[in-house]
Amino acid sequence: MALHLTGPVIVGDDDVRTEAWVVEGRITFEEPAHMGVKRRLDGVAIPGLVDVHCHVGLDSGGAVEPPLALKQALVDRDAGTLLIRDAGSPSDTRFLDGVATAPRLIRAGRFIARPMRYLRHYAREIEVEDLPAVMADEARKGDGWVKIIADWIEREVGDLTPLWPADVLAEGVAAAHEAGARVTAHAFATESMGPLLDAGIDCIEHGTGMNHEHMEECARRGVPVVPTLLQVANFEGYAAQGGARFPAYAARMRTMHERRFAHVRDLHDAGVPLLVGTDAGGTIGHGALPAEAALLVAAGIPAADVVASASWRARAFLGAEALEEGASADLVLYGADPRDDITELASPRHVVLRGDVV
């Protein structure tokens, strides 16, 4: 069935069309001469949303069975998320590539961490000296991304500390790059940021410990940060759980929690590219991208920037199609423009994936 999109079609920052058509699963901005049977869809259309920090195939206990992984993906899809950069999963989710109704996945392989320095059953746990070889291996298994855990609590110290010596980290990033992958890193602590940037990191997840010098460097190099405000909202709870045994850790987590909105505004004001990610899969439910976007706006980021970061800008960063002529018709329609009211993201009128209204 051919579709006729009537209403603004927001292709990019400065590119808004008045209408578009979907023919054989592809977007076109030229009215076909012979449409045949068609369905008209009204609303404000944008390229399908992108969750750049999501974990399909993972729950609080680790890997999940395929039926649950599929359910997670479909919950994301129904919220308008049609492209996911899976930022680490212990499950094999390749079967989803053959499910036409599932959102598209770009995988980062499995998390890489040291033994006892991350959540149990999540990561590929290795020794320090193995990092370069393992990063190259995960680069070959993923879809152009590798995910490392840059810092976690070290119980002997009682605080967040980096997992990898700077020289080994640099070797690991170079090995992943040589294998054709980009690298992103879970990073809370200030101490992790300098070595990551020196190593040539391509993206930073959370980034709660970044100072202004780090922000300026990210802005200069165009390294994006994924603030994951839904996850940072849990920092007060983490502090309470560990406060008695690890007071330094608890104090740090509380400080990052208290200034989370100001921190995101600082990132934006410094010119750091911001992307939108929910960190769904561990303790956070799927389908939460509209809620994450609303938190970014609550922090002071303009809604228009948040929508762009959650849609066409993220697609450009990941090298994925948006709504250019002939691209797969992966789009979401809303009753009103979410760039004016971010709460519109929570109520998609139509979700179109691979040209089908799902």
Residue frames as qw, qx, qy, qz and C-alpha x, y, z in Angstrom:
[[0.000, 0.888, 0.460, 0.000, 0.00, 0.00, 0.00],
 [0.381, 0.405, -0.030, 0.830, 1.32, 3.42, -0.93],
 [0.321, -0.686, -0.467, 0.456, 1.20, 6.12, 1.74],
 [0.211, 0.695, 0.145, 0.672, 0.66, 9.83, 1.32],
 [0.448, -0.416, -0.435, 0.661, 2.11, 11.93, 4.18],
 [0.050, 0.749, 0.300, 0.589, 0.23, 15.20, 4.43],
 [0.498, -0.863, -0.060, 0.066, 1.65, 17.67, 6.88],
 [0.059, 0.871, -0.487, 0.019, 5.11, 18.97, 7.59],
 [0.972, 0.016, -0.100, 0.213, 7.85, 16.42, 6.98],
 [0.233, -0.910, 0.342, 0.035, 10.89, 17.50, 8.98],
 [0.893, 0.355, -0.211, 0.179, 13.87, 16.10, 7.13],
 [0.670, 0.022, -0.285, 0.685, 16.63, 18.00, 8.95],
 [0.282, -0.460, -0.323, 0.777, 17.53, 21.17, 10.78],
 [0.164, 0.490, -0.085, -0.852, 16.74, 23.48, 7.86],
 [0.225, 0.068, -0.790, -0.567, 14.80, 21.12, 5.64],
 [0.400, 0.284, 0.698, -0.522, 11.03, 20.88, 6.04],
 [0.077, -0.093, -0.745, -0.655, 8.85, 19.54, 3.23],
 [0.514, -0.037, 0.102, -0.851, 5.10, 19.99, 2.89],
 [0.915, 0.043, 0.178, -0.359, 4.32, 16.38, 1.98],
 [0.005, -0.470, 0.864, 0.183, 5.89, 13.08, 1.00],
 [0.889, 0.094, -0.177, -0.411, 4.96, 9.64, -0.27],
 [0.439, -0.393, 0.807, -0.031, 5.95, 6.10, 0.62],
 [0.822, 0.386, -0.210, -0.363, 6.12, 3.69, -2.29],
 [0.900, 0.160, -0.386, 0.122, 7.39, 0.13, -1.95],
 [0.770, -0.489, -0.223, 0.345, 8.80, 0.95, 1.45],
 [0.529, 0.031, 0.037, 0.847, 10.80, 3.98, 0.28],
 [0.011, -0.769, -0.293, 0.567, 10.34, 7.68, 0.86],
 [0.400, 0.322, 0.428, 0.744, 9.89, 10.02, -2.08],
 [0.004, -0.550, -0.263, 0.792, 9.15, 13.71, -2.31],
 [0.242, 0.196, -0.497, -0.810, 7.87, 13.53, -5.88],
 [0.709, 0.157, 0.399, -0.560, 4.26, 12.47, -6.29],
 [0.350, -0.062, 0.880, 0.315, 4.22, 9.15, -8.14],
 [0.339, 0.113, -0.453, -0.817, 2.36, 9.14, -11.39],
 [0.712, -0.180, -0.556, -0.390, 0.54, 5.92, -10.54],
 [0.260, -0.438, 0.631, -0.585, -0.04, 5.57, -6.80],
 [0.483, -0.164, -0.850, -0.134, -2.64, 2.83, -6.90],
 [0.589, -0.673, -0.444, -0.065, -4.23, 2.10, -3.52],
 [0.316, 0.400, -0.374, 0.775, -3.07, 4.69, -1.02],
 [0.492, -0.678, -0.512, 0.191, -3.54, 5.63, 2.59],
 [0.116, 0.762, -0.085, 0.632, -3.28, 9.18, 3.80],
 [0.637, -0.420, -0.445, 0.469, -1.44, 9.86, 7.06],
 [0.006, -0.886, -0.043, -0.462, -1.76, 13.30, 8.63],
 [0.689, -0.688, -0.056, 0.221, 0.66, 14.73, 11.15],
 [0.048, 0.898, -0.436, -0.025, 4.11, 16.16, 11.70],
 [0.985, 0.096, -0.065, 0.127, 6.59, 13.57, 10.42],
 [0.113, -0.834, 0.540, 0.016, 10.20, 13.18, 11.53],
 [0.583, 0.348, -0.734, 0.009, 12.80, 10.48, 10.86],
 [0.829, -0.378, -0.409, -0.051, 12.42, 7.58, 13.27],
 [0.397, -0.846, 0.297, -0.197, 13.83, 8.24, 16.74],
 [0.700, 0.365, -0.546, 0.281, 17.25, 6.90, 17.68],
 [0.701, -0.695, 0.139, -0.079, 18.19, 5.55, 21.11],
 [0.529, 0.657, -0.500, 0.198, 21.98, 5.64, 21.05],
 [0.027, 0.356, -0.825, 0.438, 22.37, 4.00, 24.46],
 [0.824, -0.103, 0.063, -0.553, 20.07, 1.02, 24.80],
 [0.105, -0.348, 0.930, -0.048, 20.56, -2.63, 25.73],
 [0.838, 0.081, -0.168, -0.513, 18.33, -5.11, 23.91],
 [0.835, 0.110, -0.536, 0.058, 18.72, -8.65, 25.23],
 [0.347, 0.159, -0.622, 0.684, 19.68, -7.55, 28.73],
 [0.494, -0.740, -0.253, -0.380, 17.83, -7.22, 32.02],
 [0.356, -0.803, 0.368, -0.305, 18.96, -6.82, 35.61],
 [0.847, -0.322, 0.423, -0.002, 20.15, -10.44, 35.74],
 [0.318, -0.386, 0.696, 0.516, 22.10, -10.44, 32.50],
 [0.154, 0.093, -0.731, -0.659, 21.24, -12.09, 29.18],
 [0.618, 0.212, 0.438, -0.618, 17.61, -12.81, 28.32],
 [0.534, 0.208, 0.796, 0.195, 15.95, -15.31, 26.00],
 [0.149, 0.125, 0.531, 0.825, 15.09, -14.28, 22.42],
 [0.114, -0.686, -0.664, -0.275, 11.32, -13.80, 23.02],
 [0.330, -0.808, -0.279, 0.401, 12.03, -11.22, 25.73],
 [0.352, -0.301, 0.299, 0.835, 14.68, -9.49, 23.61],
 [0.076, 0.391, 0.646, 0.651, 12.11, -9.18, 20.83],
 [0.241, -0.800, -0.550, 0.020, 9.53, -7.80, 23.26],
 [0.384, -0.620, -0.049, 0.682, 12.05, -5.19, 24.44],
 [0.251, -0.048, 0.476, 0.842, 12.74, -4.12, 20.88],
 [0.049, -0.558, -0.684, -0.468, 9.03, -3.84, 20.03],
 [0.301, -0.800, -0.411, 0.317, 8.34, -1.73, 23.11],
 [0.308, -0.450, 0.190, 0.817, 11.04, 0.67, 21.91],
 [0.141, 0.219, 0.660, 0.704, 9.56, 0.65, 18.41],
 [0.128, -0.715, -0.668, -0.164, 6.08, 1.48, 19.64],
 [0.295, -0.788, -0.192, 0.506, 7.51, 4.54, 21.41],
 [0.400, 0.910, -0.030, -0.106, 8.88, 5.76, 18.07],
 [0.303, -0.678, 0.623, 0.246, 12.44, 4.40, 18.40],
 [0.885, 0.436, 0.044, -0.157, 13.23, 2.85, 15.03],
 [0.661, 0.515, -0.428, 0.338, 17.02, 2.75, 15.28],
 [0.714, -0.691, 0.110, -0.022, 19.00, 1.56, 18.30],
 [0.417, 0.581, -0.640, 0.280, 22.70, 1.65, 18.94],
 [0.879, -0.419, -0.218, -0.060, 22.86, -1.28, 21.31],
 [0.074, 0.808, -0.470, 0.348, 25.53, -0.11, 23.72],
 [0.038, 0.367, -0.885, 0.284, 26.53, -3.53, 24.99],
 [0.841, -0.128, 0.063, -0.522, 24.60, -6.77, 25.47],
 [0.332, -0.370, 0.867, -0.018, 25.51, -10.30, 26.57],
 [0.712, 0.334, 0.578, -0.219, 22.80, -11.75, 24.28],
 [0.242, -0.027, 0.694, 0.678, 23.04, -12.71, 20.65],
 [0.378, 0.592, 0.406, -0.585, 20.37, -10.52, 19.06],
 [0.024, -0.263, 0.652, 0.711, 21.27, -11.15, 15.41],
 [0.158, 0.402, 0.894, 0.117, 17.94, -12.92, 14.96],
 [0.135, 0.737, 0.378, -0.544, 16.27, -9.50, 15.16],
 [0.012, -0.423, 0.474, 0.773, 17.85, -8.54, 11.83],
 [0.070, -0.129, -0.877, -0.458, 15.37, -10.93, 10.22],
 [0.007, 0.614, 0.729, -0.302, 12.31, -9.54, 12.01],
 [0.209, 0.481, 0.377, 0.763, 10.76, -6.95, 9.69],
 [0.331, -0.818, -0.345, -0.319, 8.69, -5.42, 12.49],
 [0.678, -0.556, -0.156, 0.455, 11.67, -4.88, 14.83],
 [0.057, 0.974, -0.153, -0.157, 13.66, -1.64, 14.93],
 [0.733, 0.535, -0.311, 0.283, 17.06, -1.60, 13.31],
 [0.716, -0.666, 0.096, 0.183, 20.02, -2.37, 15.59],
 [0.485, 0.696, -0.422, 0.319, 23.62, -1.20, 15.42],
 [0.869, -0.463, -0.159, 0.066, 25.50, -3.33, 17.92],
 [0.015, 0.841, -0.490, 0.229, 28.55, -2.55, 20.03],
 [0.603, 0.174, -0.757, 0.183, 29.23, -6.18, 20.91],
 [0.678, -0.562, -0.459, 0.117, 29.54, -7.01, 24.59],
 [0.274, -0.933, 0.183, -0.147, 30.65, -4.64, 27.33],
 [0.743, 0.260, -0.441, 0.431, 34.34, -4.98, 28.17],
 [0.429, -0.808, 0.191, -0.355, 35.33, -4.70, 31.84],
 [0.234, 0.426, -0.813, 0.320, 37.71, -6.12, 34.40],
 [0.543, -0.306, -0.781, 0.034, 36.74, -8.92, 36.81],
 [0.380, -0.585, -0.576, 0.426, 34.68, -7.65, 39.77],
 [0.154, -0.313, -0.014, 0.937, 34.67, -4.14, 38.30],
 [0.357, -0.038, -0.350, -0.865, 31.22, -4.01, 36.77],
 [0.744, -0.066, 0.245, -0.618, 27.74, -5.49, 37.13],
 [0.438, -0.174, 0.881, 0.032, 27.68, -9.29, 37.29],
 [0.552, 0.347, 0.754, 0.083, 26.73, -11.25, 34.17],
 [0.368, 0.864, 0.124, -0.320, 26.88, -8.18, 31.92],
 [0.187, 0.860, -0.417, -0.226, 30.41, -7.80, 30.65],
 [0.895, 0.269, -0.254, 0.248, 33.18, -9.75, 29.03],
 [0.498, -0.842, 0.207, 0.013, 35.58, -9.65, 31.97],
 [0.818, 0.421, -0.177, 0.350, 39.25, -9.58, 31.08],
 [0.636, -0.507, -0.039, 0.580, 42.66, -8.71, 32.49],
 [0.025, 0.867, -0.078, -0.492, 44.29, -5.38, 31.71],
 [0.228, -0.455, 0.664, 0.548, 46.88, -6.74, 29.29],
 [0.359, 0.289, 0.852, 0.248, 44.19, -8.38, 27.15],
 [0.253, 0.696, 0.319, -0.591, 42.32, -5.15, 26.39],
 [0.201, 0.535, -0.450, -0.686, 43.73, -4.40, 22.90],
 [0.054, 0.049, -0.945, -0.319, 43.14, -7.93, 21.60],
 [0.127, 0.475, 0.833, -0.256, 39.65, -8.13, 23.07],
 [0.241, 0.663, 0.129, -0.697, 38.67, -4.73, 21.70],
 [0.196, 0.377, -0.670, -0.610, 39.77, -5.84, 18.25],
 [0.003, 0.155, 0.985, 0.071, 37.78, -9.05, 18.68],
 [0.179, 0.602, 0.630, -0.457, 34.61, -7.24, 19.76],
 [0.201, 0.557, -0.234, -0.771, 35.07, -4.83, 16.85],
 [0.160, 0.138, -0.853, -0.477, 34.78, -7.79, 14.50],
 [0.020, -0.356, -0.925, 0.130, 31.65, -9.06, 16.28],
 [0.119, 0.620, 0.431, -0.645, 29.78, -5.77, 16.42],
 [0.446, 0.729, 0.459, 0.241, 28.35, -3.40, 13.86],
 [0.386, 0.644, -0.009, 0.660, 31.13, -0.85, 13.86],
 [0.310, -0.765, 0.213, -0.522, 31.18, -0.09, 17.59],
 [0.618, -0.042, -0.684, 0.385, 32.99, -1.30, 20.70],
 [0.444, -0.772, -0.054, -0.452, 31.83, -0.49, 24.25],
 [0.554, 0.113, -0.633, 0.529, 34.23, -0.38, 27.20],
 [0.519, -0.806, -0.285, 0.003, 33.66, 0.29, 30.88],
 [0.397, 0.647, -0.282, 0.587, 36.09, 3.09, 31.70],
 [0.011, -0.348, 0.612, -0.710, 35.45, 3.37, 35.44],
 [0.704, -0.439, -0.488, -0.272, 33.60, 1.66, 38.27],
 [0.523, -0.760, 0.263, -0.283, 33.85, 1.51, 42.03],
 [0.608, 0.314, -0.666, 0.296, 37.07, -0.03, 43.33],
 [0.701, -0.627, -0.305, -0.147, 36.25, -1.41, 46.74],
 [0.732, -0.195, -0.243, 0.605, 39.79, -1.23, 48.07],
 [0.223, 0.208, 0.009, 0.952, 39.81, 2.49, 47.31],
 [0.017, 0.565, 0.677, -0.471, 36.16, 3.07, 48.16],
 [0.241, 0.689, 0.021, -0.683, 35.51, 5.30, 45.17],
 [0.770, 0.621, 0.137, -0.042, 35.19, 5.38, 41.39],
 [0.318, -0.635, 0.535, 0.458, 38.52, 4.73, 39.67],
 [0.577, 0.545, -0.428, -0.431, 39.52, 4.04, 36.04],
 [0.963, -0.049, 0.252, -0.080, 39.74, 0.41, 35.00],
 [0.857, 0.358, 0.113, 0.352, 42.55, 0.73, 32.45],
 [0.462, -0.506, 0.163, 0.710, 46.01, 2.32, 32.47],
 [0.325, 0.785, -0.026, -0.527, 46.19, 5.16, 29.97],
 [0.049, 0.513, -0.729, -0.451, 48.75, 3.47, 27.73],
 [0.226, 0.128, 0.963, 0.078, 46.79, 0.21, 27.50],
 [0.362, 0.668, 0.491, -0.425, 43.58, 2.14, 26.88],
 [0.251, 0.723, -0.312, -0.563, 45.21, 3.98, 23.99],
 [0.051, -0.261, 0.910, 0.317, 46.40, 0.67, 22.53],
 [0.308, 0.358, 0.865, -0.168, 42.90, -0.75, 22.82],
 [0.377, 0.748, 0.218, -0.500, 41.22, 2.16, 21.08],
 [0.157, 0.616, -0.587, -0.501, 43.83, 2.02, 18.33],
 [0.179, -0.050, 0.972, 0.146, 43.20, -1.72, 17.90],
 [0.381, 0.567, 0.670, -0.290, 39.45, -1.16, 17.57],
 [0.303, 0.781, -0.106, -0.536, 40.01, 1.63, 15.08],
 [0.004, -0.442, 0.802, 0.401, 42.35, -0.57, 13.09],
 [0.220, 0.199, 0.954, 0.032, 39.60, -3.20, 12.98],
 [0.065, -0.332, -0.557, -0.758, 37.20, -0.62, 11.56],
 [0.367, -0.679, -0.636, -0.014, 35.15, 0.18, 14.65],
 [0.067, -0.653, 0.173, -0.734, 34.49, 3.26, 16.71],
 [0.463, -0.160, -0.747, 0.449, 34.69, 3.15, 20.50],
 [0.367, -0.676, -0.067, -0.635, 32.35, 4.43, 23.16],
 [0.403, 0.089, -0.739, 0.533, 32.88, 4.31, 26.90],
 [0.536, -0.734, -0.407, -0.091, 30.83, 4.17, 30.06],
 [0.459, 0.193, -0.327, 0.803, 32.43, 6.96, 32.07],
 [0.378, -0.836, -0.397, -0.023, 31.27, 8.57, 35.31],
 [0.606, -0.627, -0.063, 0.485, 34.50, 9.79, 36.89],
 [0.146, 0.958, -0.173, -0.176, 36.49, 12.93, 36.11],
 [0.421, -0.582, 0.644, 0.262, 39.71, 10.90, 36.21],
 [0.687, 0.214, 0.669, 0.184, 38.59, 8.81, 33.23],
 [0.459, 0.838, 0.232, -0.180, 37.95, 11.64, 30.81],
 [0.016, 0.835, -0.455, -0.309, 41.48, 12.81, 30.01],
 [0.369, -0.275, 0.854, 0.244, 42.82, 9.34, 29.15],
 [0.563, 0.493, 0.662, -0.038, 39.73, 8.59, 27.05],
 [0.363, 0.907, 0.037, -0.210, 40.13, 11.77, 25.03],
 [0.134, -0.715, 0.625, 0.285, 43.87, 11.25, 24.70],
 [0.504, -0.046, 0.850, 0.144, 43.20, 7.72, 23.43],
 [0.166, 0.100, -0.575, -0.795, 40.91, 9.03, 20.68],
 [0.245, 0.359, 0.847, -0.306, 37.53, 7.96, 22.05],
 [0.000, -0.258, -0.613, -0.747, 34.64, 8.45, 19.62],
 [0.475, -0.565, -0.329, -0.588, 31.73, 8.88, 22.04],
 [0.092, 0.158, -0.737, 0.650, 31.19, 9.15, 25.80],
 [0.498, -0.503, -0.643, -0.292, 28.29, 7.62, 27.70],
 [0.510, -0.713, -0.416, 0.243, 27.05, 9.47, 30.81],
 [0.437, 0.489, -0.056, 0.753, 30.05, 11.82, 31.06],
 [0.432, -0.836, -0.325, -0.093, 28.98, 13.02, 34.51],
 [0.646, -0.576, -0.002, 0.501, 32.52, 13.82, 35.63],
 [0.555, 0.477, 0.219, 0.645, 33.50, 15.97, 32.67],
 [0.252, -0.661, -0.163, 0.688, 35.00, 19.36, 33.52],
 [0.364, 0.854, 0.059, -0.368, 35.07, 22.41, 31.27],
 [0.061, -0.610, 0.681, 0.400, 38.42, 21.45, 29.76],
 [0.369, 0.086, 0.915, 0.137, 37.02, 18.07, 28.75],
 [0.425, 0.703, 0.510, -0.255, 33.91, 19.72, 27.33],
 [0.195, 0.830, -0.252, -0.457, 35.95, 22.13, 25.25],
 [0.152, -0.380, 0.845, 0.345, 38.00, 19.26, 23.84],
 [0.410, 0.349, 0.842, -0.018, 34.89, 17.25, 22.99],
 [0.363, 0.822, 0.247, -0.363, 33.38, 20.29, 21.29],
 [0.044, 0.723, -0.507, -0.467, 36.57, 20.92, 19.33],
 [0.094, -0.235, 0.925, 0.284, 36.74, 17.34, 18.09],
 [0.627, 0.004, -0.334, -0.704, 33.00, 16.77, 17.72],
 [0.269, -0.006, -0.947, 0.178, 32.94, 13.91, 20.23],
 [0.518, -0.473, -0.274, -0.658, 29.33, 13.48, 21.38],
 [0.063, -0.121, 0.806, -0.576, 28.15, 12.81, 24.91],
 [0.506, -0.380, -0.659, -0.407, 25.05, 10.76, 25.79],
 [0.174, -0.469, 0.442, -0.744, 23.87, 12.21, 29.13],
 [0.515, -0.222, -0.827, -0.034, 21.46, 9.35, 30.09],
 [0.223, -0.391, 0.313, -0.837, 19.56, 11.50, 32.59],
 [0.842, -0.288, -0.215, -0.402, 17.18, 8.67, 33.44],
 [0.837, -0.017, -0.440, 0.325, 20.18, 6.72, 34.68],
 [0.275, 0.320, -0.387, 0.820, 21.80, 9.65, 36.47],
 [0.536, -0.496, -0.035, -0.682, 18.52, 10.11, 38.34],
 [0.907, -0.271, -0.321, -0.027, 19.41, 6.83, 40.11],
 [0.486, 0.435, -0.492, 0.577, 22.70, 8.17, 41.49],
 [0.376, -0.524, 0.354, -0.677, 21.14, 9.25, 44.78],
 [0.940, -0.194, 0.019, -0.279, 19.93, 5.69, 45.30],
 [0.831, 0.279, -0.358, 0.321, 23.37, 4.30, 44.50],
 [0.119, 0.560, -0.453, 0.683, 24.88, 6.69, 47.01],
 [0.658, -0.436, 0.245, -0.563, 22.45, 5.59, 49.70],
 [0.986, -0.008, -0.154, -0.063, 23.21, 1.91, 49.07],
 [0.801, 0.221, -0.286, 0.477, 26.97, 2.36, 49.31],
 [0.064, -0.856, 0.134, -0.495, 27.23, 5.29, 51.69],
 [0.746, -0.637, 0.171, -0.097, 28.04, 3.39, 54.86],
 [0.888, -0.131, 0.249, 0.364, 30.95, 1.43, 53.40],
 [0.556, 0.220, 0.296, 0.745, 32.10, 3.87, 50.73],
 [0.049, -0.818, -0.336, 0.465, 31.51, 7.46, 51.87],
 [0.137, -0.474, 0.383, 0.781, 33.80, 9.00, 49.21],
 [0.077, 0.192, 0.834, 0.512, 31.94, 7.18, 46.47],
 [0.022, -0.700, -0.705, 0.112, 28.57, 8.18, 47.93],
 [0.096, -0.734, -0.091, 0.666, 29.58, 11.83, 48.14],
 [0.102, -0.257, 0.587, 0.761, 30.75, 11.84, 44.53],
 [0.033, 0.380, 0.858, 0.344, 27.56, 10.20, 43.26],
 [0.051, -0.772, -0.544, 0.326, 25.39, 12.66, 45.18],
 [0.107, -0.603, 0.156, 0.775, 27.31, 15.61, 43.77],
 [0.048, -0.044, 0.734, 0.676, 26.87, 14.36, 40.22],
 [0.020, -0.562, -0.824, -0.075, 23.19, 13.75, 40.89],
 [0.092, -0.749, -0.368, 0.543, 22.61, 17.20, 42.33],
 [0.030, 0.651, -0.247, -0.717, 24.20, 19.03, 39.43],
 [0.522, 0.187, 0.773, 0.308, 22.97, 16.77, 36.63],
 [0.364, 0.830, 0.421, 0.036, 20.83, 19.42, 34.93],
 [0.067, -0.930, 0.219, 0.288, 23.47, 22.13, 35.25],
 [0.498, -0.351, 0.685, 0.400, 26.05, 19.70, 33.87],
 [0.523, 0.455, 0.667, 0.273, 23.96, 19.01, 30.77],
 [0.195, 0.963, 0.169, -0.077, 23.46, 22.73, 30.21],
 [0.295, -0.760, 0.444, 0.373, 27.21, 23.22, 30.49],
 [0.562, 0.009, 0.730, 0.388, 27.77, 20.53, 27.84],
 [0.405, 0.733, 0.522, 0.163, 25.29, 22.19, 25.51],
 [0.007, -0.984, 0.012, 0.177, 26.65, 25.69, 26.12],
 [0.428, -0.581, 0.555, 0.413, 30.19, 24.44, 25.42],
 [0.533, 0.546, -0.405, -0.503, 29.09, 23.16, 22.02],
 [0.229, -0.209, 0.951, 0.011, 29.41, 19.45, 22.82],
 [0.536, -0.037, -0.587, -0.606, 27.17, 17.38, 20.52],
 [0.452, -0.109, 0.703, -0.538, 24.50, 15.74, 22.67],
 [0.448, -0.026, -0.781, -0.434, 22.78, 12.50, 21.72],
 [0.658, -0.287, 0.208, -0.665, 19.77, 10.89, 23.37],
 [0.525, 0.106, -0.844, 0.005, 20.03, 7.52, 25.09],
 [0.684, -0.520, -0.104, -0.502, 17.89, 5.88, 27.73],
 [0.009, 0.411, -0.864, 0.291, 20.23, 3.16, 29.10],
 [0.841, -0.077, 0.080, -0.530, 17.20, 0.88, 28.94],
 [0.774, 0.243, -0.583, -0.049, 17.81, -2.78, 29.63],
 [0.347, 0.137, -0.769, 0.519, 19.31, -3.03, 33.09],
 [0.059, -0.391, -0.700, 0.595, 17.17, -1.25, 35.65],
 [0.273, 0.410, 0.006, -0.870, 15.39, 1.07, 33.20],
 [0.632, 0.404, 0.649, -0.130, 12.45, -0.09, 31.12],
 [0.331, 0.118, 0.595, 0.723, 12.31, 0.08, 27.35],
 [0.068, 0.726, 0.574, 0.372, 10.27, 2.61, 25.42],
 [0.389, -0.744, -0.291, 0.459, 11.67, 5.44, 27.55],
 [0.466, 0.167, 0.211, 0.843, 13.18, 7.70, 24.90],
 [0.094, -0.751, -0.321, -0.569, 10.35, 10.29, 25.12],
 [0.605, -0.772, -0.176, 0.085, 10.96, 10.49, 28.88],
 [0.683, -0.229, 0.100, 0.686, 14.71, 10.93, 28.39],
 [0.276, 0.468, 0.310, 0.780, 14.06, 13.68, 25.85],
 [0.320, -0.838, -0.306, -0.320, 11.71, 15.44, 28.27],
 [0.683, -0.615, -0.079, 0.386, 14.41, 15.41, 30.96],
 [0.548, 0.071, 0.200, 0.809, 16.87, 17.05, 28.58],
 [0.012, -0.668, -0.315, -0.674, 14.36, 19.82, 27.94],
 [0.567, -0.785, -0.248, -0.026, 13.74, 20.13, 31.69],
 [0.711, -0.332, 0.008, 0.620, 17.50, 20.59, 32.06],
 [0.001, -0.805, 0.030, 0.592, 17.33, 23.60, 29.76],
 [0.286, -0.121, 0.706, 0.636, 18.16, 22.19, 26.32],
 [0.461, 0.299, -0.107, -0.829, 15.85, 23.64, 23.63],
 [0.771, 0.188, 0.549, -0.260, 13.24, 21.14, 22.48],
 [0.684, 0.687, -0.149, -0.197, 14.21, 21.66, 18.84],
 [0.152, 0.658, -0.736, 0.057, 17.79, 20.61, 19.61],
 [0.510, -0.193, 0.791, -0.276, 16.63, 17.57, 21.57],
 [0.813, 0.413, 0.303, -0.278, 14.36, 16.37, 18.76],
 [0.544, 0.732, -0.399, -0.089, 17.14, 16.83, 16.22],
 [0.073, -0.560, 0.807, -0.174, 19.59, 14.96, 18.48],
 [0.593, -0.008, 0.746, -0.303, 17.10, 12.13, 18.89],
 [0.750, 0.539, 0.339, -0.179, 16.43, 11.85, 15.18],
 [0.710, 0.691, -0.034, 0.131, 18.30, 13.10, 12.11],
 [0.022, 0.838, -0.519, 0.167, 21.48, 14.22, 13.89],
 [0.660, -0.361, 0.650, -0.108, 21.86, 10.85, 15.58],
 [0.874, 0.377, 0.305, 0.008, 21.27, 9.10, 12.27],
 [0.465, 0.835, -0.261, 0.136, 23.95, 11.20, 10.62],
 [0.276, -0.712, 0.624, -0.166, 26.41, 10.39, 13.42],
 [0.731, -0.137, 0.663, -0.086, 25.73, 6.67, 13.11],
 [0.017, 0.304, -0.738, -0.602, 25.89, 6.73, 9.31],
 [0.278, 0.377, 0.880, -0.074, 22.24, 5.70, 8.99],
 [0.037, 0.419, 0.552, 0.720, 19.61, 6.89, 6.54],
 [0.167, 0.294, 0.443, -0.831, 17.14, 9.58, 7.52],
 [0.516, 0.605, 0.545, -0.266, 14.40, 10.75, 5.14],
 [0.030, 0.516, -0.483, -0.707, 16.38, 11.47, 2.01],
 [0.718, 0.385, -0.202, -0.543, 14.91, 10.56, -1.36],
 [0.744, 0.275, -0.594, -0.134, 14.79, 6.79, -1.82],
 [0.005, 0.344, -0.810, 0.475, 15.63, 5.94, 1.79],
 [0.308, -0.329, -0.891, 0.051, 13.74, 3.34, 3.78],
 [0.332, -0.589, -0.165, -0.718, 10.57, 4.94, 5.13],
 [0.544, -0.330, -0.642, 0.428, 11.32, 4.80, 8.86],
 [0.017, -0.362, 0.038, -0.931, 9.43, 7.69, 10.41],
 [0.151, -0.470, -0.761, 0.422, 7.06, 8.81, 13.15],
 [0.077, -0.526, -0.326, -0.782, 4.12, 11.18, 12.86],
 [0.179, -0.318, -0.630, 0.686, 2.81, 13.34, 15.70],
 [0.057, 0.801, 0.596, 0.023, -0.29, 15.45, 16.17],
 [0.001, -0.999, 0.041, 0.009, 1.83, 18.56, 16.70],
 [0.567, 0.638, -0.396, 0.339, 5.46, 19.53, 16.25],
 [0.811, -0.460, -0.249, 0.263, 7.59, 18.04, 19.07],
 [0.507, 0.238, -0.112, 0.821, 10.14, 20.80, 18.48],
 [0.227, -0.558, -0.022, -0.798, 7.59, 23.13, 20.04],
 [0.698, -0.439, 0.279, -0.493, 6.36, 20.74, 22.74],
 [0.166, 0.417, -0.893, 0.023, 8.62, 17.84, 23.66],
 [0.515, 0.004, 0.727, -0.455, 5.74, 15.98, 25.34],
 [0.742, 0.417, -0.148, -0.504, 4.41, 15.21, 21.86],
 [0.317, 0.441, -0.837, -0.074, 7.10, 12.52, 21.59],
 [0.271, -0.070, 0.873, -0.401, 5.17, 10.48, 24.15],
 [0.588, 0.430, 0.533, -0.430, 2.11, 10.25, 21.88],
 [0.062, -0.228, 0.696, 0.678, 3.05, 9.16, 18.36],
 [0.663, 0.331, 0.121, -0.660, 0.08, 9.20, 15.99],
 [0.933, 0.344, -0.060, -0.089, 1.64, 6.77, 13.49],
 [0.432, -0.594, 0.628, 0.255, 4.85, 4.73, 13.47],
 [0.816, 0.547, -0.093, -0.165, 6.07, 3.70, 10.02],
 [0.471, -0.562, 0.650, 0.198, 8.89, 1.18, 9.77],
 [0.301, -0.104, 0.823, 0.470, 10.27, -0.06, 6.45],
 [0.237, -0.052, -0.486, -0.840, 7.26, 1.58, 4.83],
 [0.433, -0.417, -0.777, -0.186, 4.66, -0.27, 6.91],
 [0.382, -0.569, 0.160, -0.711, 2.42, 1.34, 9.51],
 [0.503, 0.014, -0.829, 0.243, 3.22, -0.71, 12.59]]
